[in-house]
């Protein structure tokens, strides 16, 4: 029996479905962050159930809500979140709940699979997605009538049905086959749950290290038996930035646009403020003024370089009490950043976006926060725009990949908290914990992690200054 989950796994990669069917998927226990996401999904589902009962079901004259029932059609099986049976017309209206604010790649195939299976025995009247409303702003309490939006995807599902029917047959064939030959592998070894099947003997420098390479291009290279970077044909077409990254990995030689990097760094104004935020988000907003999935800034680290050759000062803050942390944090930050000087970040879309959100919440700090954004310099762009490339970056500009290459004496590896998702969960558990010793231990670990983010930027900036002289 091919379930909807099996079908979605097939769409992810046919080999992943084959591996699951034959017990070859690498099953790992869900991380604390994975558990957090699953809990959020369950919480949204529970509130959406109430939403359907209270606000959608009454829009029908005579109807009943069928909740999470299983349906079978031949060799296919699905479980629907909510179906409203209109008793007057004897039609069934599918409401598929998703804990996201927008339609994702797999949502329509998911809904279409359900429509096909359920429609084999019941008359489908309409198909809707139930999504979180990204324009909803929480007041004093959660207003579930405004929390959700319900795009009608009936026409989209109808148009997609022939293609999904064909894919269902293909998935069933993969599900039943005993051999993996001719079963298509995935295109993302970094997240692959069956690496030995999809990407056996993957070379250190591979085509999967080329950033933003389309699936079509990756398949073209695979079909030409080109996996290693060194084997890429000189005439294969890449974007200019991709070609530059390929050249660097093939030559094993760093590339530096010295004049551009020097010009960018000389354009910075002292004092230099190296700033990093850590954030927490919830699917359903917890506090007044927040939207679904709005990121709450609970921590910052700030390294300050007063002048050329001047001393380096470090400031930091982490909220330790439950509640919206933004106001106290921005008040603390305001006392540490003056009205002049460049603010240096790694990915300005993130820090800049948080500043805009906090500015909307607390207008008294709007001028300060938006002024920071006008003074913001994105150090990451020196790598992401290809001004400095190193073969060991392997096509990445994540600070976690850049730092060990440029400043090998610094490392996240030995920190008790060494990833953003770990910091997020650790902070939430800390502010809701009553064990003071444990709170102190977590607070110190959070400060070390965020502090390394800004120290890393300082050291990378220093290295770039030296290289571009």
VEXKOLNU-37502 format. One record per residue (C-alpha): residue number from 1; z, y, x; residue in one letter. Coordinates in steps of 0.25 Angstrom, whole numbers, plus 5000, padded with zeros to 4 digits. Layout:
<recs>
kolro, zz, yy, xx, zado
NUM, Z, Y, X, A
...
</recs>
This chain:
<recs>
kolro, zz, yy, xx, zado
1, 5000, 5000, 5000, X
2, 4996, 5013, 5006, X
3, 5006, 5024, 5003, X
4, 5003, 5039, 5003, X
5, 5011, 5040, 5016, X
6, 5002, 5030, 5022, X
7, 4990, 5038, 5018, X
8, 4996, 5051, 5024, X
9, 4998, 5043, 5037, X
10, 4984, 5038, 5037, X
11, 4979, 5053, 5035, X
12, 4988, 5057, 5047, X
13, 4981, 5046, 5055, X
14, 4976, 5032, 5051, X
15, 4982, 5026, 5063, X
16, 4996, 5031, 5058, X
17, 4994, 5023, 5045, X
18, 4990, 5011, 5053, X
19, 5002, 5011, 5062, X
20, 5011, 5013, 5050, X
21, 5005, 5001, 5043, X
22, 5006, 4992, 5056, X
23, 5020, 4997, 5060, X
24, 5015, 5005, 5072, X
25, 5020, 5019, 5069, X
26, 5031, 5024, 5078, X
27, 5042, 5026, 5068, X
28, 5053, 5036, 5073, X
29, 5065, 5040, 5066, X
30, 5063, 5054, 5060, X
31, 5069, 5066, 5068, X
32, 5079, 5075, 5063, X
33, 5068, 5085, 5060, X
34, 5060, 5074, 5053, X
35, 5072, 5071, 5044, X
36, 5073, 5086, 5041, X
37, 5059, 5087, 5037, X
38, 5061, 5074, 5028, X
39, 5073, 5080, 5021, X
40, 5066, 5093, 5019, X
41, 5055, 5085, 5012, X
42, 5065, 5078, 5003, X
43, 5072, 5091, 5000, X
44, 5059, 5097, 4995, X
45, 5055, 5085, 4987, X
46, 5068, 5085, 4980, X
47, 5067, 5100, 4976, X
48, 5052, 5098, 4973, X
49, 5056, 5087, 4963, X
50, 5065, 5097, 4956, X
51, 5054, 5108, 4956, X
52, 5044, 5098, 4949, X
53, 5055, 5094, 4939, X
54, 5059, 5109, 4936, X
55, 5047, 5117, 4937, X
56, 5034, 5108, 4937, X
57, 5037, 5097, 4927, X
58, 5041, 5108, 4916, X
59, 5026, 5114, 4917, X
60, 5021, 5101, 4910, X
61, 5024, 5099, 4895, X
62, 5027, 5084, 4896, X
63, 5029, 5078, 4909, X
64, 5037, 5070, 4918, X
65, 5040, 5071, 4933, X
66, 5037, 5058, 4941, X
67, 5044, 5058, 4954, X
68, 5041, 5051, 4967, X
69, 5034, 5039, 4960, X
70, 5025, 5029, 4967, X
71, 5011, 5026, 4963, X
72, 5001, 5015, 4968, X
73, 4986, 5014, 4967, X
74, 4981, 5001, 4973, X
75, 4985, 5001, 4988, X
76, 4990, 5016, 4988, X
77, 5004, 5021, 4985, X
78, 5010, 5035, 4983, X
79, 5023, 5041, 4979, X
80, 5021, 5055, 4972, X
81, 5032, 5066, 4973, X
82, 5031, 5071, 4959, X
83, 5021, 5068, 4948, X
84, 5022, 5075, 4934, X
85, 5017, 5067, 4923, X
86, 5011, 5076, 4912, X
87, 5014, 5067, 4900, X
88, 5005, 5076, 4891, X
89, 4992, 5073, 4899, X
90, 4997, 5060, 4906, X
91, 4993, 5066, 4920, X
92, 5001, 5066, 4933, X
93, 5003, 5078, 4942, X
94, 5007, 5075, 4956, X
95, 5016, 5085, 4963, X
96, 5017, 5081, 4978, X
97, 5029, 5088, 4985, X
98, 5027, 5093, 5000, X
99, 5038, 5100, 5008, X
100, 5028, 5110, 5014, X
101, 5024, 5124, 5010, X
102, 5009, 5121, 5011, X
103, 4999, 5110, 5009, X
104, 4998, 5100, 5021, X
105, 4987, 5092, 5026, X
106, 4992, 5079, 5020, X
107, 4996, 5085, 5006, X
108, 4983, 5084, 4999, X
109, 4980, 5070, 5004, X
110, 4994, 5066, 5000, X
111, 4992, 5071, 4986, X
112, 4978, 5065, 4985, X
113, 4983, 5051, 4989, X
114, 4994, 5053, 4978, X
115, 4984, 5058, 4967, X
116, 4975, 5046, 4970, X
117, 4986, 5035, 4970, X
118, 4993, 5041, 4958, X
119, 4980, 5044, 4951, X
120, 4976, 5030, 4951, X
121, 4985, 5027, 4939, X
122, 4989, 5041, 4934, X
123, 4981, 5053, 4930, X
124, 4983, 5064, 4940, X
125, 4984, 5078, 4934, X
126, 4986, 5087, 4946, X
127, 4992, 5086, 4960, X
128, 5001, 5096, 4966, X
129, 5008, 5098, 4979, X
130, 5022, 5104, 4979, X
131, 5025, 5112, 4991, X
132, 5035, 5122, 4995, X
133, 5032, 5136, 4992, X
134, 5030, 5144, 5005, X
135, 5031, 5157, 4998, X
136, 5045, 5154, 4992, X
137, 5056, 5162, 4997, X
138, 5070, 5157, 4994, X
139, 5080, 5166, 4987, X
140, 5095, 5163, 4985, X
141, 5092, 5149, 4980, X
142, 5080, 5139, 4981, X
143, 5070, 5142, 4970, X
144, 5063, 5128, 4969, X
145, 5053, 5134, 4958, X
146, 5048, 5143, 4969, X
147, 5050, 5134, 4981, X
148, 5037, 5125, 4978, X
149, 5022, 5127, 4975, X
150, 5013, 5117, 4969, X
151, 4998, 5118, 4974, X
152, 4989, 5110, 4964, X
153, 4981, 5101, 4973, X
154, 4974, 5093, 4962, X
155, 4960, 5098, 4966, X
156, 4963, 5096, 4981, X
157, 4967, 5081, 4978, X
158, 4955, 5079, 4969, X
159, 4946, 5083, 4980, X
160, 4953, 5075, 4991, X
161, 4954, 5062, 4983, X
162, 4941, 5056, 4988, X
163, 4944, 5058, 5002, X
164, 4959, 5053, 5001, X
165, 4954, 5041, 4993, X
166, 4945, 5038, 5005, X
167, 4957, 5040, 5015, X
168, 4966, 5031, 5006, X
169, 4956, 5020, 5008, X
170, 4955, 5022, 5023, X
171, 4971, 5023, 5024, X
172, 4972, 5010, 5017, X
173, 4962, 5003, 5026, X
174, 4970, 5008, 5038, X
175, 4983, 5003, 5031, X
176, 4977, 4989, 5030, X
177, 4970, 4987, 5043, X
178, 4976, 4979, 5054, X
179, 4969, 4985, 5065, X
180, 4971, 4999, 5071, X
181, 4956, 5000, 5076, X
182, 4949, 5011, 5070, X
183, 4961, 5017, 5064, X
184, 4961, 5032, 5067, X
185, 4972, 5038, 5076, X
186, 4980, 5051, 5074, X
187, 4976, 5064, 5082, X
188, 4990, 5068, 5085, X
189, 4997, 5059, 5096, X
190, 5009, 5069, 5097, X
191, 5013, 5065, 5082, X
192, 5007, 5051, 5082, X
193, 5017, 5040, 5077, X
194, 5008, 5028, 5083, X
195, 5004, 5034, 5096, X
196, 5000, 5020, 5102, X
197, 4990, 5018, 5091, X
198, 4984, 5032, 5089, X
199, 4985, 5037, 5104, X
200, 4987, 5026, 5113, X
201, 4987, 5030, 5128, X
202, 4986, 5044, 5125, X
203, 4983, 5052, 5138, X
204, 4993, 5064, 5142, X
205, 4982, 5074, 5140, X
206, 4974, 5071, 5127, X
207, 4965, 5077, 5117, X
208, 4977, 5078, 5108, X
209, 4983, 5088, 5117, X
210, 4972, 5098, 5113, X
211, 4978, 5108, 5103, X
212, 4972, 5111, 5090, X
213, 4961, 5100, 5092, X
214, 4955, 5096, 5078, X
215, 4956, 5082, 5073, X
216, 4941, 5081, 5073, X
217, 4941, 5085, 5088, X
218, 4952, 5075, 5092, X
219, 4944, 5064, 5085, X
220, 4931, 5068, 5092, X
221, 4938, 5066, 5105, X
222, 4945, 5053, 5101, X
223, 4931, 5047, 5096, X
224, 4926, 5051, 5110, X
225, 4938, 5043, 5116, X
226, 4943, 5056, 5122, X
227, 4958, 5057, 5122, X
228, 4962, 5061, 5136, X
229, 4960, 5076, 5139, X
230, 4952, 5073, 5152, X
231, 4942, 5065, 5144, X
232, 4937, 5076, 5135, X
233, 4923, 5079, 5136, X
234, 4920, 5093, 5142, X
235, 4910, 5096, 5130, X
236, 4921, 5093, 5119, X
237, 4923, 5106, 5111, X
238, 4937, 5112, 5111, X
239, 4942, 5126, 5107, X
240, 4943, 5135, 5120, X
241, 4958, 5133, 5120, X
242, 4957, 5118, 5118, X
243, 4947, 5117, 5129, X
244, 4956, 5125, 5138, X
245, 4968, 5116, 5135, X
246, 4959, 5104, 5138, X
247, 4954, 5110, 5151, X
248, 4968, 5112, 5156, X
249, 4973, 5098, 5152, X
250, 4960, 5092, 5159, X
251, 4962, 5100, 5171, X
252, 4977, 5098, 5172, X
253, 4977, 5113, 5176, X
254, 4985, 5124, 5169, X
255, 4977, 5136, 5164, X
256, 4982, 5150, 5164, X
257, 4975, 5163, 5159, X
258, 4983, 5171, 5169, X
259, 4978, 5185, 5164, X
260, 4980, 5182, 5150, X
261, 4994, 5177, 5152, X
262, 4998, 5188, 5161, X
263, 4993, 5198, 5151, X
264, 5001, 5192, 5140, X
265, 5014, 5191, 5148, X
266, 5012, 5205, 5154, X
267, 5011, 5210, 5139, X
268, 5026, 5206, 5136, X
269, 5036, 5216, 5135, X
270, 5050, 5215, 5141, X
271, 5061, 5211, 5137, X
272, 5055, 5198, 5133, X
273, 5061, 5190, 5122, X
274, 5058, 5175, 5122, X
275, 5061, 5171, 5107, X
276, 5062, 5157, 5100, X
277, 5067, 5153, 5086, X
278, 5072, 5140, 5081, X
279, 5070, 5138, 5066, X
280, 5074, 5129, 5054, X
281, 5066, 5128, 5041, X
282, 5068, 5121, 5028, X
283, 5057, 5117, 5018, X
284, 5065, 5123, 5006, X
285, 5071, 5137, 5011, X
286, 5086, 5137, 5013, X
287, 5089, 5152, 5013, X
288, 5085, 5164, 5005, X
289, 5072, 5171, 5010, X
290, 5067, 5158, 5016, X
291, 5054, 5151, 5012, X
292, 5051, 5136, 5013, X
293, 5051, 5131, 5028, X
294, 5054, 5145, 5033, X
295, 5059, 5144, 5047, X
296, 5073, 5149, 5049, X
297, 5076, 5154, 5063, X
298, 5090, 5149, 5067, X
299, 5089, 5151, 5082, X
300, 5083, 5160, 5092, X
301, 5082, 5160, 5108, X
302, 5079, 5173, 5115, X
303, 5076, 5174, 5130, X
304, 5075, 5188, 5135, X
305, 5068, 5193, 5148, X
306, 5072, 5207, 5150, X
307, 5061, 5211, 5160, X
308, 5052, 5206, 5171, X
309, 5061, 5198, 5180, X
310, 5073, 5201, 5171, X
311, 5084, 5192, 5166, X
312, 5083, 5183, 5155, X
313, 5092, 5184, 5143, X
314, 5094, 5173, 5132, X
315, 5098, 5176, 5118, X
316, 5100, 5165, 5107, X
317, 5104, 5163, 5093, X
318, 5106, 5151, 5084, X
319, 5112, 5151, 5070, X
320, 5123, 5142, 5068, X
321, 5127, 5144, 5053, X
322, 5120, 5139, 5041, X
323, 5111, 5149, 5033, X
324, 5099, 5157, 5036, X
325, 5100, 5160, 5051, X
326, 5089, 5171, 5052, X
327, 5097, 5183, 5049, X
328, 5108, 5181, 5060, X
329, 5097, 5176, 5070, X
330, 5088, 5188, 5069, X
331, 5100, 5198, 5069, X
332, 5104, 5191, 5082, X
333, 5090, 5191, 5088, X
334, 5088, 5206, 5084, X
335, 5100, 5209, 5094, X
336, 5093, 5202, 5105, X
337, 5078, 5207, 5104, X
338, 5075, 5221, 5107, X
339, 5064, 5230, 5101, X
340, 5055, 5228, 5114, X
341, 5050, 5216, 5122, X
342, 5041, 5204, 5119, X
343, 5046, 5193, 5111, X
344, 5041, 5180, 5117, X
345, 5040, 5167, 5108, X
346, 5033, 5154, 5109, X
347, 5024, 5153, 5096, X
348, 5026, 5167, 5090, X
349, 5021, 5162, 5076, X
350, 5035, 5155, 5075, X
351, 5044, 5166, 5080, X
352, 5036, 5177, 5073, X
353, 5035, 5170, 5060, X
354, 5050, 5168, 5060, X
355, 5052, 5183, 5063, X
356, 5043, 5186, 5051, X
357, 5051, 5177, 5042, X
358, 5065, 5183, 5046, X
359, 5059, 5197, 5045, X
360, 5056, 5194, 5030, X
361, 5070, 5189, 5028, X
362, 5078, 5200, 5035, X
363, 5070, 5213, 5034, X
364, 5080, 5220, 5042, X
365, 5075, 5212, 5054, X
366, 5060, 5213, 5051, X
367, 5056, 5224, 5060, X
368, 5063, 5217, 5072, X
369, 5057, 5203, 5069, X
370, 5043, 5208, 5067, X
371, 5044, 5217, 5079, X
372, 5048, 5204, 5087, X
373, 5035, 5198, 5082, X
374, 5026, 5210, 5087, X
375, 5033, 5208, 5101, X
376, 5031, 5193, 5101, X
377, 5023, 5186, 5112, X
378, 5020, 5171, 5110, X
379, 5021, 5164, 5124, X
380, 5015, 5151, 5118, X
381, 5002, 5158, 5116, X
382, 5000, 5158, 5131, X
383, 4999, 5143, 5130, X
384, 4993, 5142, 5116, X
385, 4982, 5152, 5119, X
386, 4978, 5145, 5131, X
387, 4982, 5155, 5142, X
388, 4991, 5145, 5149, X
389, 4988, 5130, 5148, X
390, 4994, 5119, 5155, X
391, 4989, 5104, 5155, X
392, 5003, 5099, 5152, X
393, 5004, 5108, 5140, X
394, 4994, 5098, 5134, X
395, 4989, 5108, 5124, X
396, 5002, 5112, 5118, X
397, 5009, 5125, 5118, X
398, 5022, 5121, 5113, X
399, 5033, 5126, 5122, X
400, 5039, 5112, 5123, X
401, 5026, 5108, 5130, X
402, 5024, 5121, 5138, X
403, 5038, 5122, 5144, X
404, 5039, 5109, 5151, X
405, 5026, 5112, 5158, X
406, 5028, 5127, 5162, X
407, 5043, 5126, 5164, X
408, 5047, 5112, 5167, X
409, 5061, 5115, 5170, X
410, 5064, 5118, 5156, X
411, 5064, 5107, 5145, X
412, 5068, 5105, 5131, X
413, 5070, 5090, 5133, X
414, 5085, 5089, 5136, X
415, 5089, 5099, 5125, X
416, 5096, 5093, 5113, X
417, 5088, 5101, 5104, X
418, 5074, 5102, 5110, X
419, 5064, 5104, 5098, X
420, 5063, 5114, 5087, X
421, 5064, 5104, 5075, X
422, 5077, 5099, 5082, X
423, 5083, 5113, 5083, X
424, 5080, 5115, 5068, X
425, 5087, 5103, 5064, X
426, 5098, 5105, 5073, X
427, 5101, 5119, 5069, X
428, 5101, 5115, 5054, X
429, 5111, 5104, 5057, X
430, 5119, 5113, 5065, X
431, 5121, 5124, 5055, X
432, 5125, 5114, 5044, X
433, 5135, 5107, 5053, X
434, 5150, 5109, 5053, X
435, 5152, 5103, 5067, X
436, 5154, 5115, 5076, X
437, 5153, 5107, 5089, X
438, 5140, 5101, 5084, X
439, 5135, 5115, 5079, X
440, 5138, 5121, 5093, X
441, 5131, 5110, 5100, X
442, 5118, 5111, 5091, X
443, 5118, 5126, 5093, X
444, 5118, 5125, 5108, X
445, 5107, 5115, 5108, X
446, 5099, 5124, 5099, X
447, 5101, 5136, 5108, X
448, 5097, 5128, 5120, X
449, 5084, 5124, 5113, X
450, 5080, 5137, 5108, X
451, 5084, 5144, 5121, X
452, 5075, 5135, 5129, X
453, 5063, 5139, 5120, X
454, 5065, 5153, 5124, X
455, 5068, 5150, 5139, X
456, 5056, 5142, 5139, X
457, 5047, 5154, 5135, X
458, 5054, 5162, 5146, X
459, 5050, 5152, 5157, X
460, 5036, 5150, 5151, X
461, 5034, 5165, 5151, X
462, 5039, 5166, 5166, X
463, 5030, 5154, 5170, X
464, 5018, 5161, 5163, X
465, 5021, 5174, 5170, X
466, 5021, 5167, 5183, X
467, 5008, 5160, 5181, X
468, 5001, 5172, 5176, X
469, 5004, 5181, 5188, X
</recs>
